[in-house]
Amino acid sequence: MQAIILAAGMGKRLKALTANNTKCMVRVNGVSLIERMLSQLDSLGLERVVLVVGYHAEQLKEYLSTLEVSTPVEYVLNPVYDRTNNIYSLYLASGYLEQDDTLLLESDLIFEDGILRELVDDPRPTLALVDKYEAWMDGTVVKLDAEDRIYSFVPGKRMRFDEAQDYYKTVNIYKFSRDFSANHYVPFLEAYSKVLGLNEYYEQVLRVITLVDDSELRAKRLSGQKWYEIDDLQDLDIAESIFAPTTDEALARLQGRYGGYWRYPHMLDFCYLVNPYYPPQRMVDEMRASFETLLTQYPSGMRVNSLLAAKLFGVEQSRVAVGNGAAELIKSLAAQVEGRIGVVRPTFEEYPNRFREGQEVSFASQSDDFSYTASDLMTFFGDKDLDALVLINPDNPTGNYLPKTEVLRLAGWCEESGIRLVYDESFSDFADELGNSMLNDDVLAAYPRMAVVKSISKSYGVPGCRLGVLASADEALVEDVRADESIWNINSFGEFWLQIAEKYQADYHEALVRLRKSRSQMSKRLSENPHLHVFPSQANYLMVELIETLTATELTERLLAEDGILVKDLSAKVRCDGRQFVRLAIRTEEENARLVSAIASATGLGMMTLQKLSERCCR
C-alpha cells in the first residue's frame, strides 16, 4: 500500500502564515501538519508516500529532507498550481493510483493517531472516511444508506441545510483499492478532466461514479475521533485547542475562548450556565420562521427595546435599559460608581473586573459552607464607607441564597446608608422561593438606590441572543447607562425574542420546575459519592468540594481528557486553606447522569457503585 498527499495549493486564507511556505508547513502547537501526517503514515509500513507539490515546492522538499521519515517519499510537480484545482494534482499522480492500493489525503488535515490504522485494517477495499455533519464543517457532504453505500455526493454550494441531519462530511481521507483506481476512478478522472477542465475538485469524479457506476466505494464512519481541516486562521486556532499536546493546555485554550463551544460537538459543557429546558421548540420554530427577515433587517433602537423589556418584566419603560448581555450593562453600571464598592467573595468576576483599582472592598464568609445573611453583610460593610454594594442572589459560584425578605431588609439598610445596591438576580428564577424578583415597580419605587441586573441568557437559555436588563427607579442612572451604549446595541434576533417571550411564560415556568427537580436529583446523587461535598444551591449549578481525592484542576483535566466533559475549576476563584472546589452546571437528567458517572469513575469509586449511581440518576 502507498499514500498520495495533495500539497500543491497556495493556502491564501492563512495569509502571512503561507506567504513564504506551503500550507502543510504551517505548525499546530509547534508541529507542522506535514510532519505530523508523515509520522502517522510511517507507522503503517507503506511502500512509499507520493507528494504532489506546486506552491513553494523546492522549499517544501528541502524542509522534508530535514525530517526523520523512514517511508520513501516521491514527488509529483503541478507546475500550474495557481491556475488549477486538486483534480489536476490527482490527475498528475494517476499513474501511481493504478500501481497499488492507495491512501489519499489532503495536506491541510490534522487528525488523531489511530484513524489511518483503522482505515487500513478495515476489510472493505475502497472507503471514504466520513463524519456526521456539524455546523462548523464546510465542503462536500454525502448521504449514506444502511450498508454504508454512498448514494449521493453533495458539493458544499448545493447543500440543503434543511437536510443537514442526513449528511456526513467527507474528511478528505480515502482508501482506494488498485482495482477501483484502475477500472473506475482513473478512467472517470481522465474523462472528467478533459471534458470539464482542470479547475475542479477530485471528489466530483466520485460524485459522477456514484451516479452512473456500481462501484465498491463505501463510507467509513468516524465515531467521535478528532480531526480538523485547516483553511484559515480561525481553523488553526480551533485545531490548536483540539490537538493541544497536554490536557492542561487544551483546557486553558478552551477556557480562553469564553464560549463558542458549538464548534466542539463532542464536548459536553457543564461550565457555562444556561437553562437546559428552555426555550420550547415552538418558540424556536417561531424564530426560525422569521430568520430571513431578522437577518436582513435592522433592529429597533434602544427606546423600543426598553419598551419590550418593560412589558415583559412589568416595569415602566423609563426604568429599564436593555443590554447586549448583562455583561454590557455591568460595564456601564460600574462606570457610574466613583467610590468604594462592596463585593461578596467568591463572586462573578465580571463585576470586580470592571472596577477601578482600589474600589473593591471584599467580604468573605467565615462559615464552612460560604453562607451568609443580610445581617452579616450589614455588620461587615457598616463602617466601610461604601458607595455601592454588589449582591448576586443566588450567589455565583456558591449558590448561596438570601430570601426575598432578607434582600429587602438589606435594600432598606442601603437606602438609609446612602449606598447603591446593585442586585443581580440572574439566577433567582431557579430558586424554590417563588415571586422573589425585584423587577417590580413597587419594589423599585420603594428602594430607588437599588439597580437590578438580570441576565436573560442564563435564566431563559438563549445566550446566543445576548440579552440582559437593568432596572431602577433612579431614572437618571438608567438614562446614563443607556447613553453609554450604542443605539443599536442588540440585534434583531434579541429584539424578536423580547417581542414574543411573553407568549411562552407558561413554558418558562414549567422549565423552572424541571430544572429544580434535576438540581435536587443531581445534588442527591453527587452527595452519595464519599469524595464529594455538595453545597446547597438555589441556582442552576452546584458548587462541589473534593475530599481526599483529586485536586479541582486534576478532576477538571481528567473529565475533559477521558469523558469530553468541561466543568468549572474554581481553584483561582475560591481560595480557602487548600480546599478544592468545582462548579457543575445543571443540564438534562441524561447529561447529569453522564457527569455523575464520570466523576465517580475519576474519583475512584468501584464499578458497582458507579453503575448504581448512574442508574439512580436516570430514574
C-alpha distance (Angstrom), angle and dihedral (degrees) to the residues before:
residue distance angle dihedral
M1 . . .
Q2 3.80 . .
A3 3.80 137.5 .
I4 3.79 130.2 -130.7
I5 3.79 117.7 -159.5
L6 3.80 119.9 -166.2
A7 3.81 106.9 -143.9
A8 3.80 107.3 147.8
G9 3.82 99.9 105.1
M10 3.78 127.7 107.3
G11 3.82 101.1 -131.4
K12 3.81 93.5 -144.8
R13 3.80 94.1 170.6
L14 3.80 90.3 67.0
K15 3.81 86.8 64.6
A16 3.82 114.1 -170.2
L17 3.80 92.8 12.2
T18 3.82 90.8 68.7
A19 3.80 99.3 33.5
N20 3.79 91.9 102.3
N21 3.79 104.7 17.0
T22 3.79 141.3 33.7
K23 3.77 125.2 -83.6
C24 3.80 92.4 -111.2
M25 3.82 89.8 59.4
V26 3.82 91.0 61.8
R27 3.79 109.9 114.7
V28 3.78 126.2 -126.3
N29 3.79 108.9 -161.6
G30 3.79 90.6 -19.1
V31 3.82 98.6 -48.2
S32 3.80 121.6 97.5
L33 3.79 119.2 -123.7
I34 3.80 92.4 -121.0
E35 3.81 94.1 48.8
R36 3.79 90.8 51.5
M37 3.81 92.5 46.3
L38 3.81 95.1 47.5
S39 3.80 90.2 48.4
Q40 3.80 90.0 53.4
L41 3.80 91.2 47.9
D42 3.81 90.4 48.1
S43 3.79 90.0 65.1
L44 3.82 91.2 61.2
G45 3.81 97.6 64.0
L46 3.81 94.9 -126.9
E47 3.79 125.0 -179.6
R48 3.78 91.9 -124.9
V49 3.78 147.1 -28.5
V50 3.80 117.1 -124.4
L51 3.79 113.8 -155.8
V52 3.81 118.8 -163.5
V53 3.81 105.1 -152.3
G54 3.81 135.9 -179.0
Y55 3.80 120.6 138.2
H56 3.82 109.2 67.0
A57 3.81 88.3 -10.2
E58 3.79 96.8 164.5
Q59 3.78 92.6 48.2
L60 3.80 90.2 51.4
K61 3.81 91.8 49.6
E62 3.76 91.3 49.8
Y63 3.79 91.1 49.3
L64 3.81 92.6 49.9
S65 3.79 90.2 51.7
T66 3.81 87.8 65.5
L67 3.81 94.0 55.4
E68 3.78 125.5 90.6
V69 3.80 99.3 -118.7
S70 3.80 118.2 155.2
T71 3.81 97.7 -172.6
P72 3.84 111.9 87.1
V73 3.82 111.9 -106.5
E74 3.81 121.9 -149.3
Y75 3.79 126.1 -174.6
V76 3.79 135.3 -138.2
L77 3.81 116.1 -169.7
N78 3.79 123.1 -140.9
P79 3.82 100.5 -163.8
V80 3.81 93.4 -175.2
Y81 3.81 97.0 49.8
D82 3.82 90.4 137.0
R83 3.81 93.4 58.5
T84 3.79 102.2 36.8
N85 3.76 138.4 57.1
N86 3.79 131.6 -131.8
I87 3.81 93.1 -79.7
Y88 3.79 87.9 72.8
S89 3.80 92.9 46.3
L90 3.79 89.9 54.6
Y91 3.80 91.0 43.6
L92 3.80 88.8 57.5
A93 3.80 89.3 53.9
S94 3.80 95.9 42.5
G95 3.80 92.3 108.6
Y96 3.78 88.9 65.2
L97 3.80 91.0 50.4
E98 3.80 90.0 62.1
Q99 3.80 93.4 51.6
D100 3.80 103.5 59.9
D101 3.77 147.1 -4.9
T102 3.79 106.2 -73.4
L103 3.76 142.1 -152.1
L104 3.82 106.8 -151.4
L105 3.80 117.4 -158.8
E106 3.76 138.7 168.5
S107 3.78 114.2 -130.5
D108 3.82 98.3 -130.8
L109 3.80 93.9 70.1
I110 3.76 130.5 106.2
F111 3.79 119.6 -169.8
E112 3.76 139.5 162.0
D113 3.78 123.5 -91.0
G114 3.78 114.1 -93.3
I115 3.79 98.6 40.6
L116 3.80 93.9 97.1
R117 3.80 93.1 45.3
E118 3.81 90.1 53.4
L119 3.79 89.5 50.3
V120 3.80 93.1 49.7
D121 3.80 94.0 45.0
D122 3.81 93.9 49.5
P123 3.84 105.5 106.1
R124 3.78 93.0 -139.9
P125 3.80 106.6 100.3
T126 3.82 101.8 -144.7
L127 3.77 121.6 37.7
A128 3.78 141.6 165.9
L129 3.79 112.7 -152.3
V130 3.81 109.2 -132.3
D131 3.79 138.5 173.9
K132 3.79 131.2 -159.5
Y133 3.80 107.7 -86.4
E134 3.80 116.7 -101.4
A135 3.81 130.9 -177.0
W136 3.82 94.2 -103.6
M137 3.81 94.1 58.4
D138 3.81 124.5 101.1
G139 3.78 133.7 -172.7
T140 3.79 135.0 32.4
V141 3.80 120.1 5.3
V142 3.78 130.7 -174.4
K143 3.77 139.8 -151.2
L144 3.79 120.1 -135.0
D145 3.78 137.1 -161.0
A146 3.80 125.0 -140.4
E147 3.83 91.2 -86.9
D148 3.83 92.5 53.4
R149 3.78 93.2 -106.0
I150 3.78 111.7 152.6
Y151 3.77 105.3 -130.8
S152 3.79 97.2 169.3
F153 3.82 135.9 31.3
V154 3.81 109.1 -163.7
P155 3.83 118.3 -166.6
G156 3.79 113.4 -137.4
K157 3.80 93.4 -110.0
R158 3.83 90.3 56.0
M159 3.78 97.3 48.7
R160 3.78 117.7 128.7
F161 3.77 106.2 -146.4
D162 3.79 91.2 -158.4
E163 3.82 85.3 66.8
A164 3.81 95.1 47.2
Q165 3.80 92.3 115.8
D166 3.82 88.6 65.5
Y167 3.79 96.8 50.1
Y168 3.78 132.5 100.3
K169 3.79 120.1 -165.7
T170 3.77 118.8 -129.7
V171 3.81 108.6 -123.8
N172 3.83 90.3 -154.5
I173 3.78 92.6 -117.4
Y174 3.81 116.8 115.1
K175 3.77 139.9 174.1
F176 3.80 112.7 -147.3
S177 3.78 121.6 -173.5
R178 3.80 114.1 -136.6
D179 3.83 88.7 -117.5
F180 3.81 92.4 52.9
S181 3.80 91.2 49.0
A182 3.81 95.2 46.8
N183 3.80 98.9 41.9
H184 3.78 102.5 30.9
Y185 3.77 119.9 10.2
V186 3.81 103.9 40.0
P187 3.85 95.8 46.8
F188 3.79 90.3 49.5
L189 3.81 90.9 43.9
E190 3.79 92.2 54.4
A191 3.81 93.5 45.5
Y192 3.80 93.8 45.4
S193 3.81 92.5 48.8
K194 3.78 92.9 50.3
V195 3.78 95.0 47.3
L196 3.81 102.9 36.7
G197 3.78 102.8 25.7
L198 3.77 138.3 -118.3
N199 3.78 100.9 -75.9
E200 3.79 94.6 85.3
Y201 3.80 138.6 92.5
Y202 3.80 124.4 -98.8
E203 3.82 91.1 -128.0
Q204 3.80 87.6 69.4
V205 3.79 87.0 70.3
L206 3.78 90.2 54.6
R207 3.79 88.5 50.2
V208 3.81 90.8 54.9
I209 3.80 91.3 46.9
T210 3.79 92.3 54.1
L211 3.79 89.6 50.7
V212 3.80 99.6 49.5
D213 3.79 107.9 16.8
D214 3.79 135.9 57.3
S215 3.78 98.4 -137.8
E216 3.79 132.6 165.8
L217 3.81 92.7 -108.2
R218 3.81 112.5 134.7
A219 3.79 135.2 169.2
K220 3.77 124.9 -112.4
R221 3.79 109.2 -153.9
L222 3.76 121.4 -145.1
S223 3.79 116.5 -135.0
G224 3.79 105.6 -153.8
Q225 3.81 99.8 -46.0
K226 3.79 113.7 146.3
W227 3.80 123.6 -109.9
Y228 3.78 138.5 144.4
E229 3.79 138.3 -172.1
I230 3.80 113.8 -137.9
D231 3.80 114.3 -148.0
D232 3.79 102.5 141.1
L233 3.79 144.0 11.8
Q234 3.79 93.9 -84.7
D235 3.81 90.0 53.8
L236 3.78 89.1 51.4
D237 3.79 91.5 50.5
I238 3.81 92.1 51.6
A239 3.82 93.0 44.2
E240 3.80 90.3 54.3
S241 3.79 90.2 56.9
I242 3.81 94.3 45.2
F243 3.80 93.7 46.9
A244 3.79 100.3 34.6
P245 3.82 108.4 152.1
T246 3.81 93.9 -125.6
T247 3.78 133.6 32.0
D248 3.79 93.1 -121.7
E249 3.82 90.0 55.2
A250 3.81 91.0 47.5
L251 3.78 89.9 50.1
A252 3.79 93.0 48.6
R253 3.80 91.6 50.2
L254 3.80 92.6 48.7
Q255 3.79 93.7 47.4
G256 3.79 90.1 48.2
R257 3.80 90.3 60.6
Y258 3.85 92.1 64.2
G259 3.79 91.6 -149.6
G260 3.79 136.1 -31.3
Y261 3.79 87.8 123.6
W262 3.78 92.4 148.8
R263 3.81 83.0 86.9
Y264 3.82 86.8 67.5
P265 3.82 101.4 58.1
H266 3.80 95.1 172.4
M267 3.81 93.6 55.2
L268 3.80 121.6 90.6
D269 3.81 111.4 -145.7
F270 3.81 115.3 -143.7
C271 3.80 90.6 155.3
Y272 3.81 105.7 73.1
L273 3.79 116.8 63.0
V274 3.80 122.9 -126.7
N275 3.78 139.1 136.7
P276 3.84 106.3 -90.9
Y277 3.81 94.2 -163.0
Y278 3.78 99.6 51.8
P279 3.03 145.8 106.5
P280 3.81 100.5 42.5
Q281 3.78 119.1 -129.0
R282 3.80 92.9 -110.0
M283 3.81 90.5 58.8
V284 3.80 90.1 49.6
D285 3.79 89.5 50.0
E286 3.80 91.6 50.2
M287 3.80 91.1 52.5
R288 3.80 91.0 45.3
A289 3.82 90.5 53.2
S290 3.81 89.0 58.5
F291 3.80 96.1 40.1
E292 3.80 97.6 112.5
T293 3.79 92.9 48.1
L294 3.80 92.8 47.4
L295 3.80 92.1 46.9
T296 3.80 94.9 51.3
Q297 3.82 102.5 36.0
Y298 3.79 130.3 76.3
P299 3.80 116.6 -112.3
S300 3.78 120.7 -121.0
G301 3.77 121.5 -94.8
M302 3.78 126.8 -98.6
R303 3.81 95.8 -85.8
V304 3.80 93.3 60.6
N305 3.79 93.7 44.0
S306 3.80 90.6 50.5
L307 3.80 87.4 53.6
L308 3.81 91.0 52.7
A309 3.80 92.3 48.6
A310 3.80 91.5 46.5
K311 3.80 90.2 54.0
L312 3.81 93.2 47.4
F313 3.80 96.0 49.2
G314 3.81 98.6 32.7
V315 3.79 100.9 -117.6
E316 3.78 133.5 120.1
Q317 3.78 116.5 -83.6
S318 3.80 92.9 -125.8
R319 3.79 89.1 60.7
V320 3.82 98.3 54.2
A321 3.79 135.0 78.7
V322 3.80 122.1 -176.1
G323 3.78 119.9 -144.6
N324 3.77 139.0 -164.1
G325 3.78 86.8 -107.7
A326 3.79 123.2 -33.7
A327 3.82 88.6 -81.6
E328 3.81 91.3 71.1
L329 3.80 90.8 51.7
I330 3.80 92.5 47.3
K331 3.79 89.5 54.1
S332 3.81 92.2 50.7
L333 3.79 93.5 43.0
A334 3.81 93.3 50.7
A335 3.79 89.2 54.0
Q336 3.82 89.3 60.6
V337 3.82 94.0 58.7
E338 3.80 115.6 80.6
G339 3.79 102.5 175.6
R340 3.79 139.9 47.9
I341 3.80 119.9 -34.8
G342 3.79 124.6 -157.0
V343 3.80 118.2 -138.5
V344 3.80 132.0 -175.8
R345 3.81 109.6 -136.5
P346 2.96 136.1 -111.2
T347 3.78 89.8 42.5
F348 3.79 148.1 152.6
E349 3.78 99.8 -70.6
E350 3.80 95.1 -144.8
Y351 3.80 88.6 83.2
P352 3.83 101.1 52.1
N353 3.81 90.0 37.4
R354 3.81 87.1 65.2
F355 3.80 95.9 48.2
R356 3.77 122.1 98.6
E357 3.78 119.9 -117.2
G358 3.78 112.4 -73.2
Q359 3.81 96.4 16.1
E360 3.80 99.2 102.5
V361 3.79 122.6 91.8
S362 3.81 109.9 -176.6
F363 3.78 131.2 -148.8
A364 3.81 117.5 -166.0
S365 3.78 119.8 -171.0
Q366 3.81 114.3 -121.2
S367 3.81 93.9 -153.0
D368 3.79 120.3 103.7
D369 3.81 91.7 -121.7
F370 3.84 94.3 46.5
S371 3.81 91.0 -118.8
Y372 3.78 122.0 149.5
T373 3.78 139.7 171.3
A374 3.77 135.5 -136.1
S375 3.81 87.5 -103.0
D376 3.81 90.4 55.9
L377 3.80 90.3 54.6
M378 3.78 95.0 45.1
T379 3.79 91.8 48.9
F380 3.79 94.2 48.3
F381 3.80 98.3 42.5
G382 3.80 96.0 36.8
D383 3.79 94.7 98.7
K384 3.81 99.4 29.1
D385 3.81 97.6 95.1
L386 3.81 94.1 -128.2
D387 3.78 127.3 -173.8
A388 3.79 92.7 -168.6
L389 3.79 140.6 8.6
V390 3.81 123.7 -153.9
L391 3.80 116.9 -148.4
I392 3.81 120.1 179.8
N393 3.80 109.7 -166.7
P394 2.99 118.1 -142.4
D395 3.78 86.2 26.5
N396 3.78 123.5 -123.2
P397 3.02 121.2 -103.3
T398 3.82 100.4 1.5
G399 3.81 99.3 51.3
N400 3.83 90.0 -136.9
Y401 3.81 110.8 161.0
L402 3.79 133.8 -156.5
P403 3.83 114.5 -157.3
K404 3.79 117.3 -120.5
T405 3.81 93.0 -103.1
E406 3.82 89.7 56.3
V407 3.79 92.2 48.3
L408 3.78 91.4 50.9
R409 3.80 90.3 48.8
L410 3.80 89.4 52.6
A411 3.81 90.5 46.5
G412 3.79 90.0 53.0
W413 3.80 91.5 50.6
C414 3.84 89.9 49.9
E415 3.82 90.3 52.1
E416 3.79 91.9 51.2
S417 3.81 91.6 45.7
G418 3.80 95.5 48.1
I419 3.82 91.7 -116.0
R420 3.78 123.7 141.6
L421 3.81 109.5 -129.6
V422 3.80 111.9 -147.2
Y423 3.78 101.7 -161.6
D424 3.80 115.4 -168.2
E425 3.79 110.7 -163.8
S426 3.80 96.9 170.8
F427 3.82 90.5 130.6
S428 3.80 101.1 29.6
D429 3.82 95.1 101.2
F430 3.82 88.7 66.7
A431 3.82 92.6 59.7
D432 3.81 121.2 106.7
E433 3.82 89.9 -125.5
L434 3.78 107.2 88.0
G435 3.80 125.0 -148.3
N436 3.81 92.7 28.0
S437 3.82 98.7 133.2
M438 3.78 119.8 122.1
L439 3.81 90.0 -155.9
N440 3.76 90.2 106.3
D441 3.79 127.6 116.6
D442 3.81 93.9 -135.6
V443 3.81 92.1 51.0
L444 3.79 92.8 45.2
A445 3.79 91.5 49.0
A446 3.81 91.8 49.6
Y447 3.82 92.1 52.1
P448 3.81 106.9 33.1
R449 3.81 93.1 169.5
M450 3.82 90.1 61.9
A451 3.83 120.4 97.7
V452 3.80 115.2 -166.6
V453 3.81 119.6 -151.8
K454 3.80 123.7 -167.7
S455 3.79 129.9 180.0
I456 3.79 109.2 -145.6
S457 3.79 89.2 -169.8
K458 3.80 92.8 65.8
S459 3.80 100.1 39.2
Y460 3.78 99.0 40.0
G461 3.80 100.7 33.2
V462 3.82 96.7 -121.5
P463 3.83 104.8 116.4
G464 3.78 90.7 150.6
C465 3.82 89.3 66.5
R466 3.82 90.6 59.2
L467 3.80 98.8 -144.6
G468 3.77 134.5 159.6
V469 3.80 136.0 153.8
L470 3.80 135.7 -146.9
A471 3.79 121.0 -163.5
S472 3.79 132.7 -176.1
A473 3.77 139.6 151.2
D474 3.79 85.2 -131.8
E475 3.78 92.6 92.4
A476 3.80 92.5 -179.2
L477 3.82 88.6 60.8
V478 3.81 91.4 48.4
E479 3.79 90.4 49.7
D480 3.81 91.1 49.8
V481 3.81 90.4 51.9
R482 3.80 90.9 49.4
A483 3.79 90.6 48.8
D484 3.78 89.4 54.7
E485 3.83 91.4 58.5
S486 3.78 130.0 69.6
I487 3.79 117.9 -103.4
W488 3.82 91.3 -112.3
N489 3.78 98.7 41.2
I490 3.82 95.6 144.4
N491 3.78 127.3 46.2
S492 3.79 130.7 -122.4
F493 3.81 93.5 -95.8
G494 3.80 90.7 57.2
E495 3.78 91.8 46.2
F496 3.80 92.1 49.7
W497 3.80 90.6 50.3
L498 3.81 89.7 54.4
Q499 3.79 89.0 49.0
I500 3.82 96.6 54.2
A501 3.84 102.6 29.2
E502 3.80 95.4 93.1
K503 3.83 90.8 64.9
Y504 3.80 90.2 60.6
Q505 3.80 100.6 49.1
A506 3.81 92.6 113.8
D507 3.80 89.3 54.7
Y508 3.79 89.2 49.0
H509 3.80 93.6 53.6
E510 3.81 89.9 48.0
A511 3.80 89.4 51.5
L512 3.82 90.3 53.0
V513 3.81 90.7 52.7
R514 3.80 90.1 52.4
L515 3.79 91.4 47.3
R516 3.80 92.7 52.7
K517 3.79 90.1 50.3
S518 3.81 92.1 49.6
R519 3.81 90.6 47.9
S520 3.79 91.6 52.6
Q521 3.80 92.9 47.9
M522 3.77 94.0 46.3
S523 3.79 92.8 47.6
K524 3.79 90.9 50.8
R525 3.81 94.6 48.6
L526 3.78 93.8 46.3
S527 3.80 89.9 48.5
E528 3.81 89.6 59.8
N529 3.79 87.8 67.3
P530 3.84 106.1 91.1
H531 3.81 90.1 -150.3
L532 3.81 92.8 62.1
H533 3.77 136.9 69.9
V534 3.80 112.4 -164.8
F535 3.79 117.1 -155.5
P536 3.80 120.5 -140.3
S537 3.80 110.2 -97.6
Q538 3.76 137.0 -173.9
A539 3.82 93.5 -174.7
N540 3.80 134.4 78.2
Y541 3.79 91.6 -90.2
L542 3.79 140.4 55.3
M543 3.78 128.4 -136.8
V544 3.78 109.2 -142.6
E545 3.79 129.1 -167.9
L546 3.81 118.6 -146.6
I547 3.80 113.4 -136.1
E548 3.82 124.0 -159.3
T549 3.78 93.1 -25.6
L550 3.81 137.4 78.6
T551 3.77 122.7 -16.3
A552 3.80 116.7 -107.9
T553 3.79 90.4 -104.8
E554 3.80 92.5 48.6
L555 3.80 92.0 50.1
T556 3.80 92.2 46.5
E557 3.80 92.0 50.6
R558 3.80 93.6 44.8
L559 3.81 93.7 50.3
L560 3.80 90.2 50.5
A561 3.80 95.8 45.6
E562 3.81 99.1 41.5
D563 3.80 104.3 28.2
G564 3.80 106.6 20.9
I565 3.82 90.0 -120.4
L566 3.81 122.6 139.9
V567 3.82 118.4 -155.2
K568 3.80 132.1 170.7
D569 3.80 114.0 -95.4
L570 3.82 105.8 -150.8
S571 3.80 96.0 -167.1
A572 3.79 92.3 112.3
K573 3.81 94.8 40.1
V574 3.82 104.4 42.1
R575 3.80 111.4 43.4
C576 3.78 109.2 175.2
D577 3.82 121.3 151.2
G578 3.78 94.5 -55.6
R579 3.81 94.7 -53.1
Q580 3.80 114.7 149.4
F581 3.81 124.8 -134.5
V582 3.79 139.8 174.6
R583 3.79 130.3 -175.4
L584 3.80 118.8 -135.1
A585 3.80 122.8 -163.9
I586 3.79 119.2 -138.7
R587 3.79 111.9 -115.5
T588 3.81 132.9 162.8
E589 3.81 118.7 -42.2
E590 3.80 92.1 -107.9
E591 3.81 92.2 50.5
N592 3.81 91.5 44.8
A593 3.80 89.1 53.6
R594 3.79 89.8 53.8
L595 3.81 90.7 52.1
V596 3.80 93.8 47.1
S597 3.80 90.3 51.5
A598 3.81 92.8 46.9
I599 3.81 92.2 50.5
A600 3.80 91.4 46.8
S601 3.79 89.8 53.2
A602 3.80 93.6 45.1
T603 3.81 93.3 49.5
G604 3.80 92.7 51.4
L605 3.80 105.6 -104.5
G606 3.79 115.7 157.3
M607 3.78 120.9 -98.9
M608 3.82 92.8 -109.5
T609 3.82 91.7 53.6
L610 3.80 89.4 44.8
Q611 3.81 91.2 54.3
K612 3.80 92.7 47.7
L613 3.80 92.4 50.2
S614 3.79 91.3 49.8
E615 3.80 93.2 48.0
R616 3.79 92.9 48.6
C617 3.79 93.0 48.2
C618 3.81 89.8 54.7
R619 3.81 94.8 53.6
